[in-house]
Amino acid sequence: MTGQHTFPKRITVLSGGVGGARFLEGLLRLVARRGFEPWTGSTDGEVPDGRVQITVVANTGDDLRLHGLLVCPDLDTVMYTLGGGIDRDRGWGRSQETWNAKEELTHYGVGLPWFGLGDRDLATHLARTQLLAEGRSLSEATEVLCRRWNPGVRLLPMSDDRIETHVLITNPASGERENVHFQEYWIRYGAAVPAFAITPQWAEHAKPAPGVLEAIDNADVVLLPPSNPVVSIGTILSVPGIAETLKGCPAPVIGVSGIIGSDHVRGMARQLLEVVGVEVSAAGVAAHYGSRTSGGLLDGWLIDSSDAAQLPRIEALGIRAEAVPLWMTEPDVTADMVAESLRLASR
């Protein structure tokens, strides 16, 4: 896929937060390199010449309600990153952030001391919650928020319905098992307490947000970035209809491993893969997703160059695989990685 006429016009990406957002930065950089401009118009009809439509289906299982506000970490991380407002050092939250509201709330003794909202970030959650109170859906509210950021992609929540990822843990204070919100497991406990199960609460009753299934079914290629396979991609796939559409869509489905060696690049994928009984390796995650030729999800899988010895195991699953550098150190390097995923798709 090196020329204007062969570059995919419709690309759909299933994304979590930080890893997905950085992958998308590389994708947009690659689109610009090839002389195209992003197009965020309707999925109906043809994409104009010289444009590429990138649709992002973002995980909302990390969403939580705090101070009466709906906080959507993965949607916001993608929006801020692609719109130029992310805190580059942390990888999440707003740049040039201040924490006055958090400090005042602490003095009042309300809220969650382990989860703070910065002042600039707080404005986003206030705006979203007001839009929802006016009767807008989460999809519609996201579209309004994106007008401020112009991320260059069509950003969709996986569902407009409430879904929360919960983790069954051993409470370190009581020693009892209890279900906690994923954010509490990750932020309060640092993913360092024993965990036994991960559940996408209320997912079985949810519906994909408008445009999600169409974006998968009409894509020229579907990409799974190195987002968490359990609580990011896995939660998206828990919404009825999404996995089924992915398995049956005409476009190639290409994934990128977030596991290099025997550990995650960022986050807590290693701990959660162990909880669900998946081998912590690039080949283990490939087997977890499975090959589309045998009822799974993947046509192709990129792994890091250091894991090249795992290629025969992955190919034996019926998944085409290649080993390339996967460290997303900056957008141009990530663009090279994304180009490899599109080359794999063209095979």
C-alpha positions as CSV (number, residue, x, y, z in Angstrom):
1,M,0.0,0.0,0.0
2,T,2.4,2.6,-1.2
3,G,0.4,4.7,-3.6
4,Q,-2.5,7.1,-3.4
5,H,-4.8,4.6,-5.1
6,T,-4.0,1.7,-2.8
7,F,-4.0,3.4,0.6
8,P,-7.2,2.3,2.5
9,K,-9.9,5.0,2.4
10,R,-11.8,3.7,5.5
11,I,-9.9,2.6,8.5
12,T,-11.6,1.5,11.7
13,V,-9.6,1.2,15.0
14,L,-10.8,-0.3,18.2
15,S,-9.0,1.6,21.0
16,G,-8.4,1.9,24.6
17,G,-6.7,4.9,26.1
18,V,-3.0,5.7,26.1
19,G,-1.7,2.9,23.8
20,G,-4.5,3.3,21.4
21,A,-4.1,7.1,21.3
22,R,-0.4,6.9,20.6
23,F,-1.1,4.3,17.8
24,L,-3.7,6.7,16.3
25,E,-1.1,9.6,16.4
26,G,1.1,7.4,14.2
27,L,-1.8,6.5,11.9
28,L,-2.5,10.2,11.4
29,R,1.1,10.9,10.8
30,L,1.2,8.1,8.2
31,V,-1.9,9.5,6.5
32,A,-0.2,12.9,6.2
33,R,3.0,11.4,4.9
34,R,1.1,9.7,2.1
35,G,-0.4,13.1,1.1
36,F,-3.9,12.5,2.4
37,E,-6.1,14.6,4.7
38,P,-8.4,13.1,7.4
39,W,-12.1,13.2,6.8
40,T,-14.6,13.0,9.6
41,G,-17.8,13.1,7.5
42,S,-20.6,10.6,7.4
43,T,-19.9,6.9,6.8
44,D,-22.6,6.9,4.1
45,G,-21.4,7.3,0.5
46,E,-17.9,7.6,-0.8
47,V,-15.0,9.1,1.0
48,P,-13.8,12.1,-1.2
49,D,-10.6,11.7,-3.2
50,G,-7.5,12.6,-1.3
51,R,-9.1,12.0,2.1
52,V,-9.0,9.1,4.6
53,Q,-11.7,8.4,7.1
54,I,-10.5,7.0,10.4
55,T,-13.2,5.8,12.8
56,V,-12.3,5.1,16.3
57,V,-14.5,2.8,18.5
58,A,-13.3,3.6,22.0
59,N,-13.7,1.6,25.2
60,T,-16.1,3.0,27.7
61,G,-15.8,0.3,30.4
62,D,-13.4,2.5,32.3
63,D,-16.0,5.2,32.6
64,L,-17.1,6.2,36.1
65,R,-19.4,8.7,37.8
66,L,-17.7,11.1,40.2
67,H,-19.2,14.3,41.8
68,G,-22.3,13.7,39.7
69,L,-20.2,13.8,36.5
70,L,-19.6,11.2,33.8
71,V,-15.9,10.7,33.4
72,C,-14.8,8.9,30.2
73,P,-11.0,8.3,30.5
74,D,-10.4,6.5,27.2
75,L,-12.6,8.8,25.0
76,D,-10.9,11.8,26.6
77,T,-7.4,10.4,26.2
78,V,-7.9,9.8,22.5
79,M,-9.6,13.2,22.1
80,Y,-6.9,15.2,24.0
81,T,-4.0,13.3,22.4
82,L,-5.1,13.8,18.8
83,G,-6.3,17.3,19.6
84,G,-3.0,18.5,21.1
85,G,-4.2,18.9,24.7
86,I,-2.8,15.8,26.4
87,D,-0.2,15.9,29.2
88,R,2.6,14.2,27.3
89,D,4.5,13.1,30.4
90,R,1.6,11.3,32.0
91,G,-0.1,10.2,28.8
92,W,-3.5,11.1,30.2
93,G,-5.3,14.3,31.4
94,R,-4.8,17.8,30.2
95,S,-1.6,19.7,29.6
96,Q,-0.9,22.7,31.8
97,E,-3.3,21.3,34.4
98,T,-4.0,22.7,37.8
99,W,-5.6,20.9,40.7
100,N,-7.4,23.6,42.7
101,A,-10.8,21.9,42.7
102,K,-9.3,18.6,43.8
103,E,-7.6,20.3,46.7
104,E,-10.8,22.1,47.8
105,L,-12.8,18.9,47.6
106,T,-10.2,17.1,49.7
107,H,-10.6,19.8,52.4
108,Y,-14.3,19.2,52.3
109,G,-13.7,15.5,52.7
110,V,-15.8,14.4,49.7
111,G,-15.0,12.4,46.6
112,L,-12.4,9.7,46.0
113,P,-9.0,10.7,47.4
114,W,-7.3,8.3,45.0
115,F,-9.0,9.6,41.9
116,G,-8.6,13.3,41.2
117,L,-9.9,15.5,38.4
118,G,-7.7,18.4,37.2
119,D,-9.4,21.8,36.7
120,R,-9.2,21.8,32.9
121,D,-10.2,18.2,32.7
122,L,-13.1,19.0,35.0
123,A,-14.5,21.3,32.4
124,T,-14.8,18.5,29.9
125,H,-16.8,16.3,32.3
126,L,-19.0,19.2,33.3
127,A,-19.8,19.9,29.6
128,R,-20.4,16.2,28.9
129,T,-22.7,15.8,31.8
130,Q,-24.7,18.9,30.9
131,L,-25.1,17.6,27.3
132,L,-26.3,14.3,28.7
133,A,-28.8,16.1,31.0
134,E,-30.1,17.9,28.0
135,G,-31.0,14.6,26.4
136,R,-28.0,14.0,24.2
137,S,-26.6,10.5,23.9
138,L,-23.0,9.8,24.8
139,S,-22.2,9.6,21.1
140,E,-23.8,13.0,20.5
141,A,-22.0,14.5,23.4
142,T,-18.7,13.1,22.2
143,E,-19.3,14.7,18.8
144,V,-19.9,18.1,20.4
145,L,-16.8,17.8,22.6
146,C,-14.7,16.8,19.6
147,R,-15.6,20.1,17.8
148,R,-13.4,21.8,20.4
149,W,-10.5,19.5,19.7
150,N,-10.7,18.5,16.0
151,P,-8.9,15.2,16.6
152,G,-9.0,14.3,12.9
153,V,-10.9,11.0,13.5
154,R,-14.5,10.1,13.9
155,L,-14.6,9.2,17.6
156,L,-17.4,6.9,18.8
157,P,-18.0,5.3,22.2
158,M,-18.4,1.6,21.9
159,S,-21.9,2.0,23.4
160,D,-24.2,4.8,24.6
161,D,-25.3,2.4,27.4
162,R,-23.7,2.3,30.8
163,I,-21.0,-0.4,31.0
164,E,-18.4,-0.6,33.8
165,T,-15.5,-3.0,34.0
166,H,-15.4,-4.5,37.5
167,V,-12.6,-6.6,39.0
168,L,-13.0,-9.2,41.8
169,I,-10.2,-8.6,44.2
170,T,-9.1,-9.4,47.7
171,N,-9.6,-6.2,49.7
172,P,-6.2,-5.6,51.4
173,A,-7.8,-4.1,54.5
174,S,-10.5,-6.7,55.2
175,G,-9.0,-9.8,53.4
176,E,-12.5,-10.3,51.9
177,R,-13.2,-10.7,48.2
178,E,-15.2,-7.9,46.7
179,N,-16.0,-6.4,43.3
180,V,-14.5,-3.0,42.6
181,H,-14.6,-0.7,39.7
182,F,-11.6,-1.2,37.4
183,Q,-10.4,2.4,38.2
184,E,-10.2,1.5,41.8
185,Y,-8.2,-1.7,41.0
186,W,-5.8,0.2,38.7
187,I,-5.4,3.6,40.4
188,R,-6.1,3.0,44.1
189,Y,-4.5,-0.4,44.4
190,G,-2.0,-0.1,41.5
191,A,-3.1,-3.5,40.1
192,A,-1.0,-5.0,42.9
193,V,-3.8,-6.8,44.8
194,P,-4.9,-10.4,44.1
195,A,-7.5,-10.4,41.3
196,F,-9.8,-13.3,40.3
197,A,-12.2,-12.2,37.7
198,I,-13.0,-9.3,35.3
199,T,-16.6,-8.5,34.4
200,P,-18.0,-5.9,32.0
201,Q,-21.0,-5.1,34.1
202,W,-24.3,-4.5,32.1
203,A,-22.6,-5.2,28.8
204,E,-25.0,-8.1,28.0
205,H,-27.9,-5.6,27.9
206,A,-26.0,-2.9,25.9
207,K,-26.2,-2.0,22.2
208,P,-23.3,-0.8,20.0
209,A,-23.4,3.0,19.6
210,P,-24.8,4.3,16.3
211,G,-22.3,3.9,13.5
212,V,-20.1,1.3,15.3
213,L,-21.2,-1.8,13.4
214,E,-21.3,0.1,10.1
215,A,-17.8,1.4,10.7
216,I,-16.5,-2.1,11.1
217,D,-18.5,-3.6,8.2
218,N,-17.7,-0.8,5.8
219,A,-14.0,-0.5,6.6
220,D,-11.2,-1.3,4.2
221,V,-9.1,-2.4,7.1
222,V,-9.8,-2.9,10.9
223,L,-6.9,-2.3,13.3
224,L,-6.5,-3.5,16.9
225,P,-3.8,-1.3,18.4
226,P,-1.7,-2.4,21.4
227,S,-4.5,-1.6,23.8
228,N,-5.2,-3.9,26.8
229,P,-6.7,-7.1,25.4
230,V,-8.7,-7.8,28.5
231,V,-10.2,-4.4,29.7
232,S,-9.9,-2.3,26.6
233,I,-10.3,-4.4,23.4
234,G,-11.9,-7.2,25.5
235,T,-14.5,-4.8,26.9
236,I,-15.4,-3.4,23.5
237,L,-15.9,-7.0,22.2
238,S,-18.2,-7.7,25.1
239,V,-20.9,-5.5,23.6
240,P,-23.3,-7.7,21.8
241,G,-22.8,-7.6,18.0
242,I,-19.3,-6.1,17.9
243,A,-17.3,-9.3,18.0
244,E,-19.8,-11.0,15.6
245,T,-19.5,-8.1,13.1
246,L,-15.7,-8.1,13.4
247,K,-15.6,-11.8,12.6
248,G,-17.7,-11.5,9.6
249,C,-16.6,-8.1,8.1
250,P,-15.1,-8.2,4.6
251,A,-12.0,-6.2,5.6
252,P,-8.8,-7.7,7.0
253,V,-8.4,-7.4,10.7
254,I,-4.9,-6.7,11.9
255,G,-3.7,-6.5,15.5
256,V,-0.6,-5.2,17.2
257,S,0.8,-6.9,20.3
258,G,1.0,-4.8,23.4
259,I,3.1,-7.6,25.0
260,I,6.8,-7.5,24.3
261,G,8.8,-10.4,25.8
262,S,6.8,-11.5,28.9
263,D,5.4,-8.2,30.0
264,H,3.2,-5.3,28.9
265,V,4.6,-2.1,27.5
266,R,2.4,0.0,29.7
267,G,-0.5,-0.6,32.1
268,M,-1.5,-3.8,33.7
269,A,-2.1,-6.3,30.9
270,R,0.2,-8.8,32.4
271,Q,-1.8,-9.1,35.6
272,L,-5.1,-9.2,33.8
273,L,-4.0,-11.8,31.2
274,E,-3.0,-14.0,34.2
275,V,-6.4,-13.5,35.7
276,V,-8.2,-14.8,32.6
277,G,-5.7,-17.6,32.0
278,V,-3.9,-16.3,28.9
279,E,-0.2,-16.8,28.4
280,V,1.6,-13.4,28.8
281,S,3.3,-13.4,25.4
282,A,2.6,-12.0,21.9
283,A,1.7,-15.6,20.8
284,G,-0.5,-16.0,23.9
285,V,-2.5,-12.9,23.1
286,A,-2.8,-14.0,19.4
287,A,-4.2,-17.3,20.5
288,H,-6.6,-15.5,22.8
289,Y,-8.0,-13.4,19.9
290,G,-7.9,-16.4,17.6
291,S,-7.8,-16.6,13.8
292,R,-10.8,-15.6,11.7
293,T,-10.3,-18.8,9.7
294,S,-11.2,-20.7,12.9
295,G,-13.9,-18.4,14.3
296,G,-11.6,-15.9,15.9
297,L,-10.9,-12.3,15.2
298,L,-7.5,-11.9,13.5
299,D,-6.2,-12.1,10.0
300,G,-2.8,-10.6,10.9
301,W,-0.7,-9.9,14.0
302,L,2.4,-7.7,14.4
303,I,4.8,-8.7,17.1
304,D,8.0,-7.0,18.2
305,S,11.3,-7.9,16.5
306,S,12.6,-9.3,19.8
307,D,9.8,-11.9,19.8
308,A,10.5,-13.2,16.2
309,A,11.0,-16.7,17.5
310,Q,7.2,-16.8,18.2
311,L,6.2,-16.3,14.6
312,P,5.8,-20.1,13.8
313,R,3.5,-20.5,16.7
314,I,1.3,-17.6,15.5
315,E,1.3,-18.7,11.9
316,A,0.3,-22.2,13.1
317,L,-2.9,-20.7,14.4
318,G,-3.8,-19.5,10.9
319,I,-2.8,-15.9,11.6
320,R,-0.3,-14.1,9.3
321,A,2.4,-12.6,11.5
322,E,5.4,-10.3,11.1
323,A,8.0,-9.2,13.6
324,V,8.8,-5.4,13.5
325,P,9.9,-2.8,16.0
326,L,6.8,-2.0,18.2
327,W,8.1,0.6,20.7
328,M,6.0,3.7,20.1
329,T,8.7,6.2,21.1
330,E,7.4,9.1,19.0
331,P,4.8,9.6,16.2
332,D,7.1,9.1,13.2
333,V,8.4,5.8,14.6
334,T,4.8,4.8,15.3
335,A,3.8,5.7,11.8
336,D,6.4,3.2,10.5
337,M,4.8,0.6,12.7
338,V,1.3,1.4,11.4
339,A,2.6,1.2,7.8
340,E,3.7,-2.3,8.6
341,S,0.2,-3.2,9.8
342,L,-1.2,-1.9,6.5
343,R,1.3,-3.8,4.5
344,L,0.4,-6.9,6.4
345,A,-3.3,-6.2,5.6
346,S,-2.5,-5.9,1.9
347,R,-1.2,-9.5,2.0
